[in-house]
Amino acid sequence: MKLITSRHAETVLPSEIVLRIELVGISPSVWRRVAVHSEATLEDLHHIIQATMGWYDTHSHDFLVGEVYYRANPSSEDPTTVTVRQERRKKLRLVARETDLFTYIYDWGDEWQHRISVEQIRPRPPQRLAFIEAGERACPPEDCGGIPGYLSALAALDQPKSAAAQEFLAWAGRDFDAARFDRHAANAALSRMHRNRWVGVKLNER
């Protein structure tokens, strides 16, 4: 079957959309390449990103697609200067038709921005919600102070016996390794998420 690479192509049957998810502002890059079922909503994608990157879903989040924000619970307190919509009503296949690039923002305090690139649209294997194909480097620990705090921690780890390094490891975990990404463990987390029905997409729909 011919590979579909254009975001403008009609998706008649459910397909698989390949996304590259990369944290903005960190070098060397923290990134994942994940294939996601086209019928997933942005709410589903939120949970997929959490498992894929290694976050713990303890903070608020937003998607920014073009000039529209999508979030879990839009309210009357949202700024009137921006358009805010319900994330569970927006399917990934529609996003992929609209744009090659959108943003996921996690933790409004630390403000972790994830650049999401639509790389491919292709026929999907049956009964698969999402699968991580590749990735590099560990997710930063939660509540580490955003990019400035994390970069300071990485600099401290260059001198592992320093007080700053020991303080960071005592909090983040002694086994923390910024260069390590366990793809198999992350895929296992995605499988558990599917089995436990944390997402709404039905894999057998046509």
Backbone as JSON Lines, residues from 0, in Angstrom:
{"i":0,"aa":"M","n":[0.84,-1.19,0.0],"ca":[0.0,0.0,0.0],"c":[0.88,1.25,0.0]}
{"i":1,"aa":"K","n":[0.48,2.24,-0.75],"ca":[1.29,3.44,-0.89],"c":[1.31,4.26,0.4]}
{"i":2,"aa":"L","n":[2.49,4.72,0.75],"ca":[2.65,5.55,1.93],"c":[2.09,6.94,1.67]}
{"i":3,"aa":"I","n":[1.27,7.44,2.58],"ca":[0.7,8.78,2.46],"c":[1.53,9.72,3.32]}
{"i":4,"aa":"T","n":[2.1,10.74,2.72],"ca":[2.94,11.66,3.47],"c":[2.38,13.06,3.52]}
{"i":5,"aa":"S","n":[1.33,13.35,2.78],"ca":[0.77,14.7,2.78],"c":[-0.28,14.85,3.85]}
{"i":6,"aa":"R","n":[-0.23,15.95,4.59],"ca":[-1.22,16.19,5.62],"c":[-2.58,16.49,5.03]}
{"i":7,"aa":"H","n":[-2.61,16.85,3.72],"ca":[-3.87,17.2,3.08],"c":[-4.59,15.98,2.51]}
{"i":8,"aa":"A","n":[-3.96,14.82,2.56],"ca":[-4.57,13.61,2.01],"c":[-5.78,13.21,2.85]}
{"i":9,"aa":"E","n":[-6.8,12.73,2.17],"ca":[-7.99,12.26,2.87],"c":[-7.67,10.95,3.58]}
{"i":10,"aa":"T","n":[-8.1,10.84,4.83],"ca":[-7.91,9.62,5.59],"c":[-9.24,8.89,5.65]}
{"i":11,"aa":"V","n":[-9.5,8.03,4.66],"ca":[-10.78,7.34,4.57],"c":[-10.86,6.27,5.64]}
{"i":12,"aa":"L","n":[-9.83,5.44,5.74],"ca":[-9.76,4.43,6.78],"c":[-8.84,4.94,7.89]}
{"i":13,"aa":"P","n":[-9.01,4.42,9.11],"ca":[-8.09,4.81,10.17],"c":[-6.64,4.58,9.76]}
{"i":14,"aa":"S","n":[-5.79,5.5,10.08],"ca":[-4.39,5.42,9.7],"c":[-3.53,5.64,10.93]}
{"i":15,"aa":"E","n":[-2.24,5.7,10.7],"ca":[-1.27,5.91,11.77],"c":[-0.51,7.19,11.44]}
{"i":16,"aa":"I","n":[-0.46,8.1,12.39],"ca":[0.21,9.38,12.18],"c":[1.49,9.38,13.0]}
{"i":17,"aa":"V","n":[2.61,9.59,12.32],"ca":[3.91,9.56,12.97],"c":[4.28,10.98,13.41]}
{"i":18,"aa":"L","n":[4.51,11.13,14.71],"ca":[4.84,12.42,15.3],"c":[6.25,12.4,15.87]}
{"i":19,"aa":"R","n":[6.95,13.5,15.69],"ca":[8.2,13.71,16.42],"c":[7.91,14.72,17.52]}
{"i":20,"aa":"I","n":[8.14,14.33,18.75],"ca":[7.86,15.17,19.92],"c":[9.19,15.56,20.55]}
{"i":21,"aa":"E","n":[9.47,16.84,20.63],"ca":[10.78,17.31,21.1],"c":[10.61,18.44,22.09]}
{"i":22,"aa":"L","n":[11.31,18.34,23.22],"ca":[11.31,19.42,24.19],"c":[12.08,20.62,23.63]}
{"i":23,"aa":"V","n":[11.5,21.79,23.75],"ca":[12.11,23.01,23.22],"c":[13.08,23.58,24.26]}
{"i":24,"aa":"G","n":[14.27,23.96,23.8],"ca":[15.2,24.69,24.66],"c":[16.22,23.86,25.38]}
{"i":25,"aa":"I","n":[16.3,22.55,25.09],"ca":[17.28,21.69,25.75],"c":[18.2,21.08,24.7]}
{"i":26,"aa":"S","n":[19.49,21.13,24.96],"ca":[20.49,20.52,24.09],"c":[21.51,19.78,24.95]}
{"i":27,"aa":"P","n":[21.81,18.52,24.61],"ca":[21.29,17.69,23.52],"c":[19.78,17.48,23.64]}
{"i":28,"aa":"S","n":[19.15,17.22,22.51],"ca":[17.7,17.19,22.43],"c":[17.09,16.0,23.17]}
{"i":29,"aa":"V","n":[15.95,16.26,23.8],"ca":[15.1,15.21,24.37],"c":[13.93,15.03,23.41]}
{"i":30,"aa":"W","n":[13.84,13.87,22.76],"ca":[12.83,13.7,21.72],"c":[12.33,12.27,21.66]}
{"i":31,"aa":"R","n":[11.14,12.12,21.06],"ca":[10.55,10.81,20.82],"c":[9.89,10.82,19.44]}
{"i":32,"aa":"R","n":[9.95,9.7,18.78],"ca":[9.16,9.5,17.55],"c":[8.1,8.45,17.85]}
{"i":33,"aa":"V","n":[6.83,8.84,17.73],"ca":[5.75,7.95,18.14],"c":[4.67,7.91,17.06]}
{"i":34,"aa":"A","n":[4.23,6.71,16.74],"ca":[3.15,6.5,15.78],"c":[1.84,6.39,16.56]}
{"i":35,"aa":"V","n":[0.85,7.21,16.17],"ca":[-0.39,7.32,16.93],"c":[-1.58,7.05,16.0]}
{"i":36,"aa":"H","n":[-2.57,6.35,16.5],"ca":[-3.8,6.08,15.77],"c":[-4.45,7.41,15.38]}
{"i":37,"aa":"S","n":[-4.9,7.51,14.13],"ca":[-5.43,8.78,13.62],"c":[-6.73,9.2,14.31]}
{"i":38,"aa":"E","n":[-7.46,8.23,14.91],"ca":[-8.72,8.56,15.56],"c":[-8.52,9.05,17.0]}
{"i":39,"aa":"A","n":[-7.29,9.08,17.48],"ca":[-7.03,9.61,18.81],"c":[-7.4,11.09,18.86]}
{"i":40,"aa":"T","n":[-7.96,11.51,19.98],"ca":[-8.25,12.92,20.19],"c":[-7.03,13.6,20.83]}
{"i":41,"aa":"L","n":[-7.08,14.9,20.93],"ca":[-5.99,15.59,21.64],"c":[-5.98,15.21,23.12]}
{"i":42,"aa":"E","n":[-7.13,14.87,23.68],"ca":[-7.14,14.37,25.05],"c":[-6.38,13.05,25.13]}
{"i":43,"aa":"D","n":[-6.6,12.15,24.18],"ca":[-5.84,10.91,24.13],"c":[-4.35,11.2,23.96]}
{"i":44,"aa":"L","n":[-4.05,12.13,23.05],"ca":[-2.64,12.45,22.78],"c":[-1.95,13.0,24.02]}
{"i":45,"aa":"H","n":[-2.67,13.75,24.83],"ca":[-2.1,14.22,26.09],"c":[-1.59,13.06,26.92]}
{"i":46,"aa":"H","n":[-2.41,12.03,27.09],"ca":[-2.01,10.87,27.89],"c":[-0.85,10.12,27.21]}
{"i":47,"aa":"I","n":[-0.9,10.04,25.9],"ca":[0.18,9.38,25.16],"c":[1.5,10.12,25.35]}
{"i":48,"aa":"I","n":[1.47,11.45,25.28],"ca":[2.69,12.23,25.48],"c":[3.24,12.04,26.89]}
{"i":49,"aa":"Q","n":[2.35,12.04,27.88],"ca":[2.8,11.86,29.26],"c":[3.56,10.54,29.41]}
{"i":50,"aa":"A","n":[3.0,9.46,28.86],"ca":[3.66,8.15,28.97],"c":[4.91,8.09,28.11]}
{"i":51,"aa":"T","n":[4.85,8.7,26.94],"ca":[5.97,8.65,26.0],"c":[7.18,9.41,26.5]}
{"i":52,"aa":"M","n":[6.94,10.6,27.04],"ca":[8.04,11.43,27.5],"c":[8.55,10.99,28.87]}
{"i":53,"aa":"G","n":[7.62,10.6,29.75],"ca":[8.0,10.2,31.1],"c":[7.53,11.17,32.16]}
{"i":54,"aa":"W","n":[6.53,12.0,31.85],"ca":[5.94,12.9,32.84],"c":[4.98,12.12,33.74]}
{"i":55,"aa":"Y","n":[4.48,12.81,34.77],"ca":[3.59,12.15,35.73],"c":[2.18,12.74,35.76]}
{"i":56,"aa":"D","n":[1.87,13.63,34.86],"ca":[0.52,14.19,34.73],"c":[0.04,14.82,36.03]}
{"i":57,"aa":"T","n":[0.89,15.61,36.65],"ca":[0.53,16.28,37.9],"c":[0.27,17.77,37.71]}
{"i":58,"aa":"H","n":[0.3,18.25,36.46],"ca":[0.13,19.68,36.19],"c":[-0.83,19.89,35.02]}
{"i":59,"aa":"S","n":[-1.26,21.11,34.85],"ca":[-2.13,21.46,33.74],"c":[-1.35,21.46,32.42]}
{"i":60,"aa":"H","n":[-2.11,21.47,31.32],"ca":[-1.48,21.42,30.01],"c":[-2.35,22.12,28.98]}
{"i":61,"aa":"D","n":[-1.76,22.43,27.85],"ca":[-2.46,23.02,26.7],"c":[-1.88,22.45,25.42]}
{"i":62,"aa":"F","n":[-2.69,22.4,24.39],"ca":[-2.22,22.25,23.02],"c":[-2.42,23.6,22.32]}
{"i":63,"aa":"L","n":[-1.48,23.97,21.48],"ca":[-1.63,25.16,20.66],"c":[-1.51,24.73,19.2]}
{"i":64,"aa":"V","n":[-2.63,24.8,18.49],"ca":[-2.69,24.42,17.08],"c":[-3.02,25.68,16.3]}
{"i":65,"aa":"G","n":[-2.06,26.19,15.55],"ca":[-2.24,27.49,14.91],"c":[-2.39,28.56,15.98]}
{"i":66,"aa":"E","n":[-3.53,29.21,16.02],"ca":[-3.79,30.24,17.03],"c":[-4.87,29.81,18.01]}
{"i":67,"aa":"V","n":[-5.2,28.51,18.01],"ca":[-6.25,27.99,18.87],"c":[-5.65,27.13,19.98]}
{"i":68,"aa":"Y","n":[-6.04,27.4,21.22],"ca":[-5.63,26.58,22.35],"c":[-6.69,25.51,22.61]}
{"i":69,"aa":"Y","n":[-6.22,24.29,22.88],"ca":[-7.1,23.19,23.26],"c":[-6.68,22.73,24.65]}
{"i":70,"aa":"R","n":[-7.65,22.63,25.54],"ca":[-7.34,22.18,26.9],"c":[-8.47,21.29,27.42]}
{"i":71,"aa":"A","n":[-8.21,20.7,28.59],"ca":[-9.16,19.73,29.13],"c":[-10.46,20.38,29.55]}
{"i":72,"aa":"N","n":[-10.38,21.54,30.18],"ca":[-11.58,22.17,30.73],"c":[-11.58,23.67,30.46]}
{"i":73,"aa":"P","n":[-11.95,24.08,29.26],"ca":[-12.09,25.52,29.01],"c":[-13.1,26.13,29.98]}
{"i":74,"aa":"S","n":[-12.86,27.38,30.38],"ca":[-13.77,28.01,31.34],"c":[-13.97,29.47,30.98]}
{"i":75,"aa":"S","n":[-14.91,30.09,31.68],"ca":[-15.18,31.51,31.46],"c":[-14.03,32.39,31.92]}
{"i":76,"aa":"E","n":[-13.08,31.82,32.67],"ca":[-11.93,32.59,33.14],"c":[-10.8,32.63,32.12]}
{"i":77,"aa":"D","n":[-10.93,31.87,31.02],"ca":[-9.91,31.91,29.98],"c":[-9.88,33.31,29.35]}
{"i":78,"aa":"P","n":[-8.69,33.78,28.95],"ca":[-8.6,35.12,28.35],"c":[-9.48,35.24,27.11]}
{"i":79,"aa":"T","n":[-10.14,36.37,26.97],"ca":[-11.0,36.59,25.81],"c":[-10.19,36.93,24.57]}
{"i":80,"aa":"T","n":[-8.9,37.16,24.73],"ca":[-8.04,37.52,23.6],"c":[-7.57,36.31,22.81]}
{"i":81,"aa":"V","n":[-7.83,35.1,23.32],"ca":[-7.43,33.88,22.62],"c":[-8.64,32.97,22.47]}
{"i":82,"aa":"T","n":[-8.56,32.06,21.5],"ca":[-9.61,31.06,21.3],"c":[-9.23,29.79,22.02]}
{"i":83,"aa":"V","n":[-10.12,29.32,22.9],"ca":[-9.86,28.1,23.69],"c":[-10.99,27.11,23.42]}
{"i":84,"aa":"R","n":[-10.63,25.88,23.09],"ca":[-11.62,24.86,22.79],"c":[-11.34,23.59,23.57]}
{"i":85,"aa":"Q","n":[-12.3,22.67,23.52],"ca":[-12.24,21.41,24.27],"c":[-11.36,20.4,23.53]}
{"i":86,"aa":"E","n":[-10.33,19.88,24.2],"ca":[-9.38,18.99,23.54],"c":[-9.97,17.64,23.17]}
{"i":87,"aa":"R","n":[-10.93,17.17,23.94],"ca":[-11.47,15.83,23.66],"c":[-12.34,15.8,22.41]}
{"i":88,"aa":"R","n":[-12.65,16.96,21.84],"ca":[-13.47,17.01,20.63],"c":[-12.64,17.17,19.36]}
{"i":89,"aa":"K","n":[-11.33,17.26,19.5],"ca":[-10.46,17.47,18.34],"c":[-9.65,16.22,18.08]}
{"i":90,"aa":"K","n":[-9.83,15.62,16.9],"ca":[-9.11,14.4,16.56],"c":[-7.76,14.72,15.91]}
{"i":91,"aa":"L","n":[-6.81,13.82,16.14],"ca":[-5.47,14.03,15.61],"c":[-5.47,14.08,14.1]}
{"i":92,"aa":"R","n":[-6.3,13.29,13.44],"ca":[-6.31,13.3,11.98],"c":[-6.7,14.67,11.43]}
{"i":93,"aa":"L","n":[-7.55,15.4,12.15],"ca":[-7.93,16.74,11.72],"c":[-6.78,17.73,11.93]}
{"i":94,"aa":"V","n":[-6.08,17.57,13.05],"ca":[-4.91,18.41,13.29],"c":[-3.87,18.2,12.2]}
{"i":95,"aa":"A","n":[-3.65,16.93,11.83],"ca":[-2.63,16.6,10.83],"c":[-2.98,17.15,9.46]}
{"i":96,"aa":"R","n":[-4.27,17.33,9.18],"ca":[-4.67,17.94,7.92],"c":[-4.44,19.45,7.93]}
{"i":97,"aa":"E","n":[-4.48,20.03,9.12],"ca":[-4.4,21.49,9.23],"c":[-2.97,22.01,9.29]}
{"i":98,"aa":"T","n":[-2.06,21.22,9.87],"ca":[-0.72,21.76,10.13],"c":[0.33,20.67,10.21]}
{"i":99,"aa":"D","n":[1.57,21.03,9.92],"ca":[2.7,20.11,10.09],"c":[3.31,20.21,11.48]}
{"i":100,"aa":"L","n":[2.97,21.3,12.2],"ca":[3.67,21.59,13.44],"c":[2.71,22.21,14.45]}
{"i":101,"aa":"F","n":[2.67,21.65,15.66],"ca":[1.89,22.26,16.73],"c":[2.62,22.06,18.05]}
{"i":102,"aa":"T","n":[2.05,22.58,19.13],"ca":[2.75,22.66,20.4],"c":[1.92,22.06,21.53]}
{"i":103,"aa":"Y","n":[2.62,21.37,22.42],"ca":[2.02,20.86,23.66],"c":[2.78,21.51,24.8]}
{"i":104,"aa":"I","n":[2.05,22.17,25.69],"ca":[2.67,22.87,26.83],"c":[2.24,22.15,28.11]}
{"i":105,"aa":"Y","n":[3.2,21.74,28.89],"ca":[2.93,21.02,30.13],"c":[3.49,21.79,31.31]}
{"i":106,"aa":"D","n":[2.68,21.96,32.35],"ca":[3.06,22.64,33.58],"c":[3.2,24.14,33.32]}
{"i":107,"aa":"W","n":[2.16,24.88,33.63],"ca":[2.16,26.31,33.35],"c":[3.19,27.06,34.18]}
{"i":108,"aa":"G","n":[3.71,26.43,35.24],"ca":[4.76,27.06,36.03],"c":[6.13,26.88,35.37]}
{"i":109,"aa":"D","n":[6.54,25.62,35.2],"ca":[7.83,25.35,34.55],"c":[7.75,25.55,33.04]}
{"i":110,"aa":"E","n":[6.56,25.44,32.48],"ca":[6.27,25.68,31.07],"c":[7.19,24.88,30.14]}
{"i":111,"aa":"W","n":[7.0,23.57,30.17],"ca":[7.71,22.7,29.26],"c":[7.0,22.7,27.9]}
{"i":112,"aa":"Q","n":[7.65,23.24,26.89],"ca":[7.06,23.29,25.56],"c":[7.58,22.12,24.73]}
{"i":113,"aa":"H","n":[6.66,21.41,24.12],"ca":[6.98,20.28,23.26],"c":[6.63,20.65,21.82]}
{"i":114,"aa":"R","n":[7.59,20.61,20.96],"ca":[7.36,20.85,19.53],"c":[6.94,19.53,18.89]}
{"i":115,"aa":"I","n":[5.75,19.49,18.3],"ca":[5.23,18.26,17.71],"c":[5.17,18.42,16.2]}
{"i":116,"aa":"S","n":[5.95,17.61,15.5],"ca":[6.01,17.65,14.04],"c":[5.27,16.45,13.48]}
{"i":117,"aa":"V","n":[4.4,16.69,12.51],"ca":[3.73,15.6,11.8],"c":[4.67,15.14,10.69]}
{"i":118,"aa":"E","n":[5.21,13.92,10.83],"ca":[6.22,13.43,9.88],"c":[5.62,12.58,8.77]}
{"i":119,"aa":"Q","n":[4.64,11.75,9.12],"ca":[4.06,10.84,8.12],"c":[2.62,10.51,8.48]}
{"i":120,"aa":"I","n":[1.85,10.18,7.46],"ca":[0.54,9.55,7.64],"c":[0.6,8.27,6.83]}
{"i":121,"aa":"R","n":[0.35,7.14,7.48],"ca":[0.55,5.86,6.8],"c":[-0.48,4.84,7.29]}
{"i":122,"aa":"P","n":[-0.67,3.75,6.54],"ca":[-1.59,2.7,6.99],"c":[-1.19,2.19,8.37]}
{"i":123,"aa":"R","n":[-2.18,1.96,9.2],"ca":[-1.86,1.57,10.58],"c":[-1.93,0.06,10.76]}
{"i":124,"aa":"P","n":[-1.05,-0.5,11.58],"ca":[-1.22,-1.9,11.98],"c":[-2.49,-2.02,12.82]}
{"i":125,"aa":"P","n":[-3.18,-3.13,12.78],"ca":[-4.43,-3.28,13.53],"c":[-4.19,-3.3,15.04]}
{"i":126,"aa":"Q","n":[-5.17,-2.78,15.77],"ca":[-5.19,-2.87,17.23],"c":[-3.97,-2.23,17.9]}
{"i":127,"aa":"R","n":[-3.52,-1.1,17.36],"ca":[-2.41,-0.41,18.0],"c":[-2.78,1.05,18.2]}
{"i":128,"aa":"L","n":[-2.77,1.48,19.44],"ca":[-3.08,2.87,19.76],"c":[-1.88,3.77,19.48]}
{"i":129,"aa":"A","n":[-0.74,3.4,20.0],"ca":[0.47,4.21,19.85],"c":[1.69,3.33,20.08]}
{"i":130,"aa":"F","n":[2.78,3.69,19.43],"ca":[4.02,2.92,19.57],"c":[5.2,3.87,19.38]}
{"i":131,"aa":"I","n":[6.13,3.81,20.32],"ca":[7.32,4.66,20.25],"c":[8.36,3.95,19.39]}
{"i":132,"aa":"E","n":[8.73,4.59,18.3],"ca":[9.69,3.99,17.37],"c":[11.13,4.35,17.72]}
{"i":133,"aa":"A","n":[11.34,5.52,18.3],"ca":[12.7,5.94,18.61],"c":[12.64,7.09,19.62]}
{"i":134,"aa":"G","n":[13.76,7.42,20.18],"ca":[13.83,8.55,21.11],"c":[15.21,8.62,21.74]}
{"i":135,"aa":"E","n":[15.49,9.76,22.35],"ca":[16.78,9.96,23.0],"c":[16.63,10.8,24.25]}
{"i":136,"aa":"R","n":[17.35,10.45,25.26],"ca":[17.54,11.19,26.5],"c":[16.31,11.16,27.4]}
{"i":137,"aa":"A","n":[16.61,11.32,28.68],"ca":[15.59,11.22,29.71],"c":[14.74,12.48,29.79]}
{"i":138,"aa":"C","n":[13.52,12.3,30.23],"ca":[12.65,13.43,30.53],"c":[13.17,14.13,31.8]}
{"i":139,"aa":"P","n":[13.16,15.45,31.85],"ca":[13.55,16.14,33.09],"c":[12.63,15.75,34.24]}
{"i":140,"aa":"P","n":[13.11,15.8,35.46],"ca":[12.23,15.53,36.61],"c":[11.14,16.6,36.73]}
{"i":141,"aa":"E","n":[10.01,16.19,37.26],"ca":[8.94,17.16,37.52],"c":[9.41,18.22,38.52]}
{"i":142,"aa":"D","n":[8.91,19.44,38.34],"ca":[9.11,20.54,39.29],"c":[10.58,20.87,39.54]}
{"i":143,"aa":"C","n":[11.39,20.77,38.48],"ca":[12.82,21.07,38.65],"c":[13.15,22.51,38.29]}
{"i":144,"aa":"G","n":[12.13,23.32,38.02],"ca":[12.38,24.74,37.73],"c":[12.44,25.07,36.26]}
{"i":145,"aa":"G","n":[11.83,24.22,35.44],"ca":[11.83,24.49,34.0],"c":[13.2,24.34,33.39]}
{"i":146,"aa":"I","n":[13.38,24.93,32.22],"ca":[14.66,24.8,31.51],"c":[15.82,25.37,32.32]}
{"i":147,"aa":"P","n":[15.71,26.58,32.91],"ca":[16.85,27.09,33.69],"c":[17.26,26.16,34.83]}
{"i":148,"aa":"G","n":[16.26,25.66,35.58],"ca":[16.56,24.78,36.7],"c":[17.18,23.46,36.25]}
{"i":149,"aa":"Y","n":[16.66,22.92,35.13],"ca":[17.18,21.64,34.65],"c":[18.59,21.8,34.1]}
{"i":150,"aa":"L","n":[18.85,22.85,33.37],"ca":[20.2,23.07,32.84],"c":[21.21,23.28,33.97]}
{"i":151,"aa":"S","n":[20.78,23.95,35.04],"ca":[21.66,24.11,36.2],"c":[21.96,22.77,36.85]}
{"i":152,"aa":"A","n":[20.93,21.89,36.91],"ca":[21.13,20.56,37.48],"c":[22.09,19.74,36.63]}
{"i":153,"aa":"L","n":[21.95,19.82,35.29],"ca":[22.84,19.09,34.41],"c":[24.28,19.57,34.57]}
{"i":154,"aa":"A","n":[24.46,20.87,34.71],"ca":[25.8,21.42,34.92],"c":[26.38,20.91,36.23]}
{"i":155,"aa":"A","n":[25.53,20.82,37.26],"ca":[26.0,20.32,38.56],"c":[26.42,18.86,38.47]}
{"i":156,"aa":"L","n":[25.74,18.09,37.63],"ca":[26.06,16.66,37.51],"c":[27.4,16.42,36.84]}
{"i":157,"aa":"D","n":[27.98,17.44,36.21],"ca":[29.33,17.3,35.66],"c":[30.35,17.13,36.78]}
{"i":158,"aa":"Q","n":[29.97,17.53,37.98],"ca":[30.8,17.31,39.17],"c":[29.96,16.5,40.16]}
{"i":159,"aa":"P","n":[29.87,15.19,39.94],"ca":[28.9,14.36,40.67],"c":[29.06,14.35,42.18]}
{"i":160,"aa":"K","n":[30.22,14.72,42.68],"ca":[30.43,14.72,44.13],"c":[30.12,16.08,44.77]}
{"i":161,"aa":"S","n":[29.75,17.05,43.95],"ca":[29.45,18.37,44.48],"c":[28.15,18.34,45.27]}
{"i":162,"aa":"A","n":[28.0,19.33,46.15],"ca":[26.79,19.4,46.98],"c":[25.55,19.59,46.11]}
{"i":163,"aa":"A","n":[25.68,20.41,45.04],"ca":[24.53,20.66,44.16],"c":[24.1,19.38,43.45]}
{"i":164,"aa":"A","n":[25.07,18.59,42.99],"ca":[24.75,17.34,42.31],"c":[24.1,16.35,43.27]}
{"i":165,"aa":"Q","n":[24.63,16.24,44.46],"ca":[24.08,15.32,45.44],"c":[22.68,15.72,45.86]}
{"i":166,"aa":"E","n":[22.44,17.01,45.98],"ca":[21.1,17.49,46.33],"c":[20.1,17.16,45.23]}
{"i":167,"aa":"F","n":[20.51,17.35,43.98],"ca":[19.62,17.06,42.86],"c":[19.31,15.56,42.79]}
{"i":168,"aa":"L","n":[20.33,14.71,42.93],"ca":[20.12,13.26,42.85],"c":[19.3,12.73,44.01]}
{"i":169,"aa":"A","n":[19.42,13.37,45.17],"ca":[18.62,12.95,46.32],"c":[17.14,13.21,46.05]}
{"i":170,"aa":"W","n":[16.87,14.21,45.25],"ca":[15.48,14.56,44.95],"c":[14.97,13.83,43.69]}
{"i":171,"aa":"A","n":[15.79,13.79,42.64],"ca":[15.38,13.18,41.37],"c":[15.51,11.66,41.37]}
{"i":172,"aa":"G","n":[16.34,11.13,42.26],"ca":[16.58,9.69,42.28],"c":[18.03,9.4,41.96]}
{"i":173,"aa":"R","n":[18.64,8.53,42.73],"ca":[20.07,8.24,42.55],"c":[20.37,7.6,41.21]}
{"i":174,"aa":"D","n":[19.38,6.98,40.61],"ca":[19.61,6.31,39.33],"c":[19.31,7.23,38.13]}
{"i":175,"aa":"F","n":[19.05,8.5,38.39],"ca":[18.74,9.41,37.28],"c":[19.93,9.52,36.33]}
{"i":176,"aa":"D","n":[19.65,9.35,35.05],"ca":[20.68,9.45,34.01],"c":[20.09,10.23,32.85]}
{"i":177,"aa":"A","n":[20.56,11.45,32.65],"ca":[20.0,12.34,31.63],"c":[20.13,11.76,30.23]}
{"i":178,"aa":"A","n":[21.09,10.87,30.01],"ca":[21.33,10.33,28.67],"c":[20.51,9.08,28.38]}
{"i":179,"aa":"R","n":[19.74,8.59,29.36],"ca":[19.07,7.3,29.21],"c":[17.6,7.47,28.86]}
{"i":180,"aa":"F","n":[17.16,6.73,27.85],"ca":[15.73,6.62,27.54],"c":[15.42,5.15,27.33]}
{"i":181,"aa":"D","n":[14.51,4.62,28.13],"ca":[14.12,3.21,28.05],"c":[12.87,3.1,27.18]}
{"i":182,"aa":"R","n":[13.06,2.85,25.89],"ca":[11.94,2.8,24.95],"c":[11.0,1.65,25.27]}
{"i":183,"aa":"H","n":[11.54,0.52,25.69],"ca":[10.7,-0.64,25.98],"c":[9.79,-0.37,27.18]}
{"i":184,"aa":"A","n":[10.32,0.28,28.2],"ca":[9.51,0.61,29.37],"c":[8.42,1.62,29.02]}
{"i":185,"aa":"A","n":[8.76,2.58,28.16],"ca":[7.77,3.58,27.76],"c":[6.66,2.94,26.92]}
{"i":186,"aa":"N","n":[7.02,2.02,26.03],"ca":[6.0,1.32,25.25],"c":[5.13,0.44,26.14]}
{"i":187,"aa":"A","n":[5.73,-0.14,27.16],"ca":[4.94,-0.92,28.11],"c":[3.93,-0.04,28.84]}
{"i":188,"aa":"A","n":[4.33,1.19,29.14],"ca":[3.4,2.14,29.78],"c":[2.25,2.47,28.84]}
{"i":189,"aa":"L","n":[2.52,2.63,27.56],"ca":[1.46,2.87,26.58],"c":[0.5,1.68,26.51]}
{"i":190,"aa":"S","n":[1.04,0.48,26.54],"ca":[0.2,-0.72,26.49],"c":[-0.7,-0.81,27.71]}
{"i":191,"aa":"R","n":[-0.17,-0.49,28.89],"ca":[-0.98,-0.52,30.1],"c":[-2.1,0.53,30.02]}
{"i":192,"aa":"M","n":[-1.75,1.68,29.48],"ca":[-2.73,2.75,29.35],"c":[-3.88,2.3,28.46]}
{"i":193,"aa":"H","n":[-3.57,1.6,27.39],"ca":[-4.61,1.09,26.49],"c":[-5.45,0.03,27.18]}
{"i":194,"aa":"R","n":[-4.79,-0.91,27.84],"ca":[-5.52,-1.99,28.51],"c":[-6.46,-1.45,29.58]}
{"i":195,"aa":"N","n":[-6.02,-0.41,30.28],"ca":[-6.81,0.15,31.38],"c":[-7.83,1.18,30.9]}
{"i":196,"aa":"R","n":[-7.88,1.37,29.56],"ca":[-8.87,2.25,28.94],"c":[-8.78,3.68,29.43]}
{"i":197,"aa":"W","n":[-7.55,4.18,29.51],"ca":[-7.36,5.58,29.88],"c":[-7.62,6.51,28.71]}
{"i":198,"aa":"V","n":[-7.8,5.95,27.53],"ca":[-8.04,6.76,26.33],"c":[-9.37,6.36,25.73]}
{"i":199,"aa":"G","n":[-9.95,7.25,24.9],"ca":[-11.28,7.02,24.42],"c":[-11.37,6.4,23.04]}
{"i":200,"aa":"V","n":[-10.27,6.34,22.31],"ca":[-10.33,5.87,20.93],"c":[-10.64,4.37,20.89]}
{"i":201,"aa":"K","n":[-11.53,3.99,19.94],"ca":[-11.86,2.59,19.74],"c":[-11.07,2.08,18.55]}
{"i":202,"aa":"L","n":[-10.19,1.13,18.77],"ca":[-9.26,0.72,17.74],"c":[-9.91,-0.07,16.63]}
{"i":203,"aa":"N","n":[-11.09,-0.6,16.84],"ca":[-11.72,-1.4,15.79],"c":[-12.73,-0.6,14.95]}
{"i":204,"aa":"E","n":[-12.78,0.76,15.16],"ca":[-13.76,1.51,14.4],"c":[-13.32,1.69,12.96]}
{"i":205,"aa":"R","n":[-14.25,1.75,12.07],"ca":[-13.97,1.9,10.63],"c":[-14.81,3.06,10.08]}
